[in-house]
Amino acid sequence: MHLFSKTKLLAAAAIALVSIGTASAQFYTPTNARIDALGGARVSDVSDIYRYPALMTGYLDHIQTTWDPTTQYAGFVGVKSIADMFAIGVLANQGPMSMDFTDNAVIYLNTYLPAVPFNNDIVVPHLLLGIDLGAVAIGADLFLEYGGYSEFTADSVDNTGSISNPGFRLSAKAEVASLEILAKFGMGFPKIEASRTKDTIISSERASDMGGYMEMGAQVSVPLLGADWVAGLCYTQTDYRFKGRNQISQRELLPEPVSYAFSLLNVYLGVEFNFAETAIATLGYSINHRVNAADTNLLLLRIDPLRFNGDRHEEHINNTHAIYAGVENAWDKAWVFDSFQLRGGARYEINTFSGETSGGVDTLTRGYVTTNYSRPGAHSRIVPTVGVGVSRAFATVDLSLNPLAWNGLFSGPAVGMVTATVKF
């Protein structure tokens, strides 16, 4: 096998392995301290704007920011009303819309252009636009995520590169009788460009051969049997492939042998009800169905082309079943606060893994190479969380804690998230 073919094989394998490991992080949607303390429950909250921009019309003149030590993101959402019908807002620091593309693009570029220190810290704000027509509200999220790097060294080497993802999300909210119906659709066009130039001559170059991101979803909320029920689904998918050239004499960029497709289907059902005048309880179930797929053109990969040819399909599936429960009680005029909330929750997860590799003709045996695997389910422990919230005038601060993780004998449990909300 040629050295260039080995490099391609190693790069493809590294991307595939990291993709499997980071699949749970892709299509990241921020939460906040209140929801975290309730075990991940789906309750009405300002953070719903991240999922459905049309809901911004219900949180006019709000600012909310959340510090999440796990992701190191300080998510921010702000909405300002304009006249009676219109609203404008900003989302910031929520991470890339298509995190799998960003992570794998970084791996790919660092494999071939190690002198270009790319990272995935893309936190470009998103512009929100909303209009409230009474029974119908429409919201739009316009984004242009971007991260770039440029360096000119003393030996006349110019390293440049960028990762970007322009796109949009449109959503609508409609009220029909007692039903609240939400729908959304969005697209993005992630791409990369990078090159190493010495003395004005390009010695190595990489780019996207294709790239696409799609998001769609729907949700229905209805009061039934003295409780508020919510059911919905969300589907996201990213498809892409890279291309590059290494020789100065090579005039055009050639496609890499592997193309990638990553998808996530989230289906959920939740219920929220009052069991006392100032107390609520919430229960719910969700399943995340993740599929990480890669198609390899064995001829382009140049692994013994006289023996192997055709396309090889590799697919890894991860299903995460989650059950959560939470309770919350509020007291008015508590101490110096206008309101004091105490809440707690728990979450339990089951993960299953399976996959298949098929295709690719072996001319020596005149057959296809096919392998399958299935792993036993991985059960998480029940993870309890607790939290508090205080409100005074126009400001609210929420805190979630993990009682099973203590930082020290006198320091108390580890902080999960901190959220500040301001009404103006």
C-alpha positions as CSV (number, residue, x, y, z in Angstrom):
1,M,0.0,0.0,0.0
2,H,1.4,3.4,-0.9
3,L,2.2,5.9,1.8
4,F,-0.5,8.3,0.5
5,S,-3.1,5.6,0.7
6,K,-2.1,4.7,4.2
7,T,-2.5,8.4,5.2
8,K,-5.9,8.5,3.7
9,L,-6.9,5.2,5.5
10,L,-5.6,6.5,8.8
11,A,-7.4,9.8,8.4
12,A,-10.7,8.1,7.5
13,A,-10.4,5.7,10.4
14,A,-9.6,8.6,12.9
15,I,-12.6,10.5,11.7
16,A,-14.9,7.5,11.9
17,L,-13.8,6.6,15.4
18,V,-14.1,10.1,16.8
19,S,-17.5,10.4,15.1
20,I,-18.7,7.4,17.0
21,G,-17.4,8.9,20.3
22,T,-18.8,12.4,19.8
23,A,-22.1,11.4,18.3
24,S,-23.9,12.2,21.5
25,A,-22.6,15.7,21.4
26,Q,-23.7,16.6,17.9
27,F,-26.7,18.9,17.3
28,Y,-26.1,20.3,20.7
29,T,-29.1,22.2,22.2
30,P,-28.3,24.2,25.4
31,T,-30.4,23.8,28.5
32,N,-30.3,25.7,31.8
33,A,-30.1,25.3,35.5
34,R,-33.8,24.9,36.1
35,I,-34.3,22.2,33.5
36,D,-31.0,20.5,34.7
37,A,-32.2,20.4,38.3
38,L,-35.5,18.8,37.1
39,G,-33.7,15.9,35.6
40,G,-33.9,17.3,32.0
41,A,-37.7,17.7,32.1
42,R,-39.4,19.6,29.3
43,V,-41.1,22.5,31.0
44,S,-42.0,25.9,29.5
45,D,-38.9,28.0,29.7
46,V,-37.0,30.8,27.9
47,S,-34.5,28.2,26.7
48,D,-37.2,26.7,24.4
49,I,-36.2,29.5,21.9
50,Y,-33.1,27.4,21.1
51,R,-35.3,24.7,19.7
52,Y,-38.2,26.7,18.2
53,P,-37.4,30.4,17.4
54,A,-41.2,31.1,17.0
55,L,-41.5,30.9,20.8
56,M,-39.5,34.1,21.2
57,T,-42.8,36.0,20.9
58,G,-43.8,34.6,24.3
59,Y,-40.6,35.8,26.0
60,L,-40.4,39.4,25.0
61,D,-37.9,41.7,26.7
62,H,-36.0,38.7,28.2
63,I,-32.3,38.0,28.6
64,Q,-31.0,34.6,29.8
65,T,-27.5,33.3,30.1
66,T,-26.3,29.9,31.4
67,W,-22.9,28.7,32.4
68,D,-22.4,25.0,31.7
69,P,-19.0,23.8,33.1
70,T,-19.3,20.5,31.1
71,T,-19.4,22.1,27.7
72,Q,-17.6,25.3,28.7
73,Y,-20.2,27.3,26.9
74,A,-22.0,30.3,28.4
75,G,-25.2,30.1,26.4
76,F,-27.0,33.4,25.8
77,V,-30.5,34.3,24.5
78,G,-31.9,37.8,24.4
79,V,-35.2,39.0,22.9
80,K,-36.5,42.6,22.5
81,S,-40.0,43.6,21.4
82,I,-40.5,46.0,18.6
83,A,-43.9,47.7,18.4
84,D,-46.8,45.3,19.1
85,M,-46.1,42.5,16.6
86,F,-42.4,42.2,16.0
87,A,-39.4,41.0,18.0
88,I,-35.7,40.8,17.4
89,G,-33.2,38.7,19.3
90,V,-29.8,37.0,19.6
91,L,-28.6,33.5,20.3
92,A,-24.9,33.2,21.2
93,N,-22.3,30.7,22.5
94,Q,-24.5,27.7,21.8
95,G,-21.8,25.8,19.9
96,P,-21.9,24.8,16.2
97,M,-25.2,23.8,14.7
98,S,-23.5,20.8,13.1
99,M,-20.9,19.8,15.7
100,D,-20.0,16.5,14.0
101,F,-18.9,18.3,10.9
102,T,-16.8,20.8,12.8
103,D,-15.1,18.1,14.9
104,N,-14.3,15.9,12.0
105,A,-13.1,18.9,9.8
106,V,-10.7,19.8,12.5
107,I,-9.3,16.2,12.6
108,Y,-9.1,16.1,8.8
109,L,-7.3,19.4,8.5
110,N,-4.9,18.6,11.3
111,T,-4.0,15.3,9.6
112,Y,-2.9,16.9,6.4
113,L,-2.0,20.5,7.6
114,P,-0.7,19.9,11.1
115,A,0.8,23.4,11.2
116,V,-2.6,25.0,11.0
117,P,-4.0,24.8,14.6
118,F,-7.7,24.7,14.0
119,N,-10.2,24.3,16.8
120,N,-14.0,24.1,17.0
121,D,-14.6,27.2,19.1
122,I,-17.2,28.6,16.8
123,V,-19.5,30.9,18.8
124,V,-20.8,33.4,16.3
125,P,-24.2,34.9,17.3
126,H,-27.4,34.0,15.6
127,L,-29.9,36.7,14.6
128,L,-33.6,36.0,15.7
129,L,-36.6,37.6,14.0
130,G,-40.2,37.1,15.1
131,I,-43.7,38.2,14.3
132,D,-46.8,37.6,16.4
133,L,-50.1,37.4,14.4
134,G,-52.2,36.4,17.3
135,A,-53.2,32.7,16.8
136,V,-50.0,32.2,14.7
137,A,-46.4,33.3,15.4
138,I,-43.4,32.9,13.1
139,G,-39.8,32.9,14.1
140,A,-36.5,32.8,12.1
141,D,-32.9,32.1,13.2
142,L,-30.3,33.3,10.7
143,F,-26.7,32.3,11.3
144,L,-23.3,32.5,9.8
145,E,-21.0,30.4,12.0
146,Y,-17.3,31.0,11.2
147,G,-13.9,30.1,12.5
148,G,-10.6,31.0,10.8
149,Y,-6.9,31.0,11.2
150,S,-4.0,32.7,9.4
151,E,-0.2,32.6,10.0
152,F,2.8,33.7,8.1
153,T,6.0,32.2,9.3
154,A,9.6,33.5,9.1
155,D,10.5,31.0,6.4
156,S,7.8,32.4,4.0
157,V,5.2,29.8,4.7
158,D,1.6,31.1,4.7
159,N,-0.9,28.8,6.5
160,T,-4.6,29.9,6.2
161,G,-7.9,28.2,6.7
162,S,-11.5,28.6,7.7
163,I,-14.6,26.5,8.8
164,S,-18.0,28.1,8.2
165,N,-21.7,27.2,8.2
166,P,-24.2,29.7,6.8
167,G,-27.8,28.8,7.2
168,F,-31.3,29.4,8.6
169,R,-34.1,27.9,10.7
170,L,-37.7,28.8,10.3
171,S,-40.4,27.9,12.8
172,A,-44.1,28.5,13.4
173,K,-46.5,28.3,16.3
174,A,-50.2,27.9,15.9
175,E,-53.0,27.7,18.5
176,V,-56.0,25.6,17.5
177,A,-58.6,25.3,20.2
178,S,-56.6,24.0,23.3
179,L,-53.8,22.7,21.1
180,E,-50.4,24.4,20.6
181,I,-48.7,23.2,17.5
182,L,-45.0,23.9,16.6
183,A,-43.1,23.1,13.5
184,K,-39.7,24.0,12.2
185,F,-37.3,23.5,9.2
186,G,-33.8,24.6,8.7
187,M,-30.7,24.2,6.5
188,G,-27.0,24.9,6.7
189,F,-24.1,24.6,4.3
190,P,-21.0,23.7,6.3
191,K,-17.6,24.0,4.4
192,I,-13.9,24.2,5.0
193,E,-11.0,25.8,3.1
194,A,-7.3,25.5,4.0
195,S,-4.0,25.8,2.3
196,R,-0.3,25.9,2.9
197,T,1.7,28.2,0.6
198,K,5.4,28.7,0.4
199,D,6.9,31.5,-1.7
200,T,3.4,32.1,-3.4
201,I,3.2,28.4,-4.5
202,I,0.5,26.3,-2.9
203,S,2.1,23.1,-1.7
204,S,-1.0,21.6,0.0
205,E,-4.7,22.4,-0.1
206,R,-7.9,21.0,1.5
207,A,-11.6,21.9,1.1
208,S,-15.2,20.6,1.2
209,D,-16.3,18.6,-1.7
210,M,-19.9,18.8,-0.5
211,G,-21.6,19.7,2.7
212,G,-25.2,20.0,3.9
213,Y,-27.1,20.3,7.2
214,M,-30.8,19.8,7.7
215,E,-33.1,20.2,10.7
216,M,-36.9,19.6,11.0
217,G,-39.3,18.9,13.8
218,A,-42.8,19.2,15.3
219,Q,-44.3,19.4,18.7
220,V,-47.9,19.3,20.1
221,S,-49.0,20.5,23.5
222,V,-52.4,19.8,25.0
223,P,-54.1,20.1,28.4
224,L,-55.7,16.7,29.3
225,L,-56.9,15.1,32.5
226,G,-55.8,18.0,34.6
227,A,-52.2,18.0,33.2
228,D,-50.2,19.6,30.4
229,W,-49.0,17.0,27.9
230,V,-46.3,17.5,25.3
231,A,-45.1,15.2,22.5
232,G,-42.7,15.9,19.7
233,L,-39.9,14.8,17.5
234,C,-36.8,16.5,16.0
235,Y,-34.6,15.2,13.1
236,T,-31.2,16.5,12.1
237,Q,-28.8,15.2,9.5
238,T,-25.4,16.3,8.1
239,D,-23.8,14.9,4.9
240,Y,-20.3,15.9,3.7
241,R,-17.1,14.9,2.0
242,F,-13.7,16.4,1.7
243,K,-11.3,17.0,-1.2
244,G,-7.6,17.9,-1.4
245,R,-4.3,17.8,-3.2
246,N,-0.7,17.4,-2.0
247,Q,1.5,17.8,-5.1
248,I,2.4,21.2,-6.6
249,S,1.9,19.7,-10.1
250,Q,-1.7,18.6,-9.3
251,R,-3.9,21.2,-10.8
252,E,-7.3,20.4,-9.1
253,L,-8.5,19.1,-5.8
254,L,-9.6,15.5,-5.9
255,P,-12.4,14.0,-3.7
256,E,-11.4,11.9,-0.8
257,P,-12.6,8.3,-0.9
258,V,-14.9,8.6,2.2
259,S,-18.2,10.5,2.4
260,Y,-20.0,10.9,5.7
261,A,-23.6,11.1,6.9
262,F,-24.7,11.7,10.5
263,S,-28.3,11.8,11.7
264,L,-30.2,12.2,15.0
265,L,-33.9,11.5,15.6
266,N,-35.2,12.6,19.0
267,V,-38.7,11.5,20.0
268,Y,-40.2,12.6,23.4
269,L,-43.3,12.6,25.5
270,G,-43.8,14.5,28.7
271,V,-46.4,15.5,31.2
272,E,-46.5,18.4,33.8
273,F,-49.1,18.8,36.5
274,N,-49.8,20.6,39.8
275,F,-50.0,18.4,42.9
276,A,-50.3,21.4,45.2
277,E,-51.2,25.0,44.7
278,T,-47.5,26.1,44.3
279,A,-45.9,22.8,43.4
280,I,-45.5,21.0,40.0
281,A,-44.3,17.6,39.0
282,T,-43.1,16.4,35.7
283,L,-42.5,13.0,34.1
284,G,-41.1,12.1,30.7
285,Y,-39.5,9.7,28.3
286,S,-37.3,10.3,25.2
287,I,-35.3,8.3,22.8
288,N,-32.4,9.5,20.7
289,H,-31.7,7.4,17.6
290,R,-28.2,8.2,16.2
291,V,-26.8,6.9,13.0
292,N,-23.2,7.5,11.9
293,A,-22.6,6.3,8.4
294,A,-19.6,6.4,6.0
295,D,-19.4,5.2,2.4
296,T,-15.9,4.4,1.1
297,N,-15.0,4.2,-2.6
298,L,-12.4,1.4,-2.5
299,L,-10.9,2.4,-5.9
300,L,-10.2,6.0,-4.7
301,L,-8.7,4.6,-1.5
302,R,-6.3,2.6,-3.6
303,I,-6.1,-0.4,-1.4
304,D,-5.1,-3.2,-3.8
305,P,-7.4,-1.9,-6.6
306,L,-6.9,-5.2,-8.6
307,R,-8.7,-7.1,-5.8
308,F,-11.1,-4.7,-4.0
309,N,-13.5,-2.3,-5.8
310,G,-17.0,-0.9,-5.4
311,D,-18.4,1.0,-2.4
312,R,-18.2,-0.1,1.2
313,H,-20.9,1.1,3.6
314,E,-20.2,1.4,7.3
315,E,-23.0,2.2,9.8
316,H,-23.0,2.6,13.6
317,I,-26.3,3.0,15.5
318,N,-26.7,4.2,19.1
319,N,-30.1,4.3,20.8
320,T,-30.4,6.2,24.1
321,H,-33.6,5.7,26.1
322,A,-34.1,8.3,28.9
323,I,-36.6,8.5,31.7
324,Y,-36.8,11.6,33.8
325,A,-38.8,13.0,36.7
326,G,-38.8,16.2,38.6
327,V,-40.7,18.3,41.3
328,E,-40.6,22.0,42.0
329,N,-42.2,24.2,44.7
330,A,-42.3,28.0,44.9
331,W,-42.7,30.3,47.9
332,D,-43.6,33.9,47.5
333,K,-42.0,36.7,49.6
334,A,-39.4,34.4,51.1
335,W,-36.7,36.2,53.1
336,V,-35.5,39.1,51.0
337,F,-36.7,37.5,47.8
338,D,-39.9,38.0,45.9
339,S,-39.9,34.3,45.1
340,F,-37.9,31.2,46.2
341,Q,-38.0,27.9,44.3
342,L,-36.7,24.5,45.5
343,R,-36.6,21.7,42.9
344,G,-35.2,18.3,42.4
345,G,-35.1,15.5,39.8
346,A,-33.5,12.4,38.5
347,R,-32.7,10.8,35.2
348,Y,-32.1,7.2,34.1
349,E,-30.6,6.2,30.7
350,I,-30.2,3.0,28.7
351,N,-27.8,2.9,25.7
352,T,-27.7,0.2,23.0
353,F,-25.2,-0.1,20.2
354,S,-25.2,-1.9,16.9
355,G,-23.7,-1.6,13.4
356,E,-22.9,-3.1,10.1
357,T,-20.2,-3.0,7.4
358,S,-21.2,-4.2,4.0
359,G,-20.3,-3.9,0.3
360,G,-17.0,-3.8,-1.5
361,V,-16.3,-6.6,-4.0
362,D,-13.4,-9.0,-3.2
363,T,-12.5,-10.3,-6.7
364,L,-10.4,-13.0,-5.1
365,T,-13.4,-14.6,-3.4
366,R,-16.0,-13.0,-5.7
367,G,-18.1,-11.9,-2.8
368,Y,-19.1,-9.0,-0.6
369,V,-17.5,-8.3,2.7
370,T,-20.2,-8.0,5.4
371,T,-19.9,-7.8,9.2
372,N,-22.4,-7.1,11.9
373,Y,-22.2,-6.4,15.6
374,S,-24.5,-5.7,18.5
375,R,-23.5,-4.8,22.1
376,P,-25.3,-5.3,25.3
377,G,-27.2,-2.3,26.6
378,A,-25.4,0.0,28.9
379,H,-27.5,1.1,31.9
380,S,-26.6,4.4,33.7
381,R,-27.1,4.8,37.4
382,I,-30.0,7.0,38.5
383,V,-28.5,10.5,38.5
384,P,-30.3,12.8,41.1
385,T,-30.1,16.6,40.8
386,V,-31.3,19.4,43.1
387,G,-31.5,23.1,42.5
388,V,-32.7,26.4,43.9
389,G,-34.0,29.6,42.3
390,V,-34.4,33.1,43.7
391,S,-36.2,36.1,42.1
392,R,-36.0,39.8,43.1
393,A,-37.6,42.5,41.0
394,F,-36.7,41.9,37.4
395,A,-33.9,39.3,38.0
396,T,-33.9,35.5,38.6
397,V,-30.9,33.3,39.4
398,D,-31.1,29.5,39.2
399,L,-28.5,27.0,40.4
400,S,-28.4,23.2,39.8
401,L,-26.3,20.8,42.0
402,N,-25.1,17.3,41.7
403,P,-25.5,15.8,45.3
404,L,-23.4,12.7,44.4
405,A,-20.3,14.8,43.4
406,W,-18.8,16.6,46.3
407,N,-15.7,18.8,45.7
408,G,-14.7,18.6,49.3
409,L,-15.9,18.0,52.9
410,F,-16.8,21.7,53.4
411,S,-17.3,22.9,49.9
412,G,-20.5,21.0,49.1
413,P,-21.8,19.3,46.0
414,A,-20.5,20.1,42.5
415,V,-22.3,22.9,40.6
416,G,-24.1,21.7,37.5
417,M,-25.3,24.9,35.9
418,V,-25.8,28.5,36.8
419,T,-28.5,30.6,35.0
420,A,-29.4,34.3,35.2
421,T,-32.6,35.6,33.7
422,V,-33.4,39.3,33.4
423,K,-36.8,40.9,32.4
424,F,-36.5,44.5,31.1
